[in-house]
């Protein structure tokens, strides 16, 4: 997904506030994504969201608000993780 397609999904943005992850997904400057985490495909991480450990966000999934995705959790498809939600995996 390119930047124009990102804006089509979530509305007008400031392009300099975003960067594209090596896996193709988009990360807003206010969100925190650790190097070990994978943001792929058309996934979007925004707000104060955090993705860390070996977590994956991919497909058309979105993580926003104060949500946390961590451990070896996988968020995919059209899933939306938002608010104060926490999604964790086993991380063993």
Secondary structure, DSSP 4 states (H G I P E B T S, - for coil): --HHHHHHHH----GGGEEE-TBB-EEETTSEE-TTSEEBTT-EE-TT-EE-TT-EE-TT-EE-TT-EEETT-EE-TT-EE-TT-EEE----
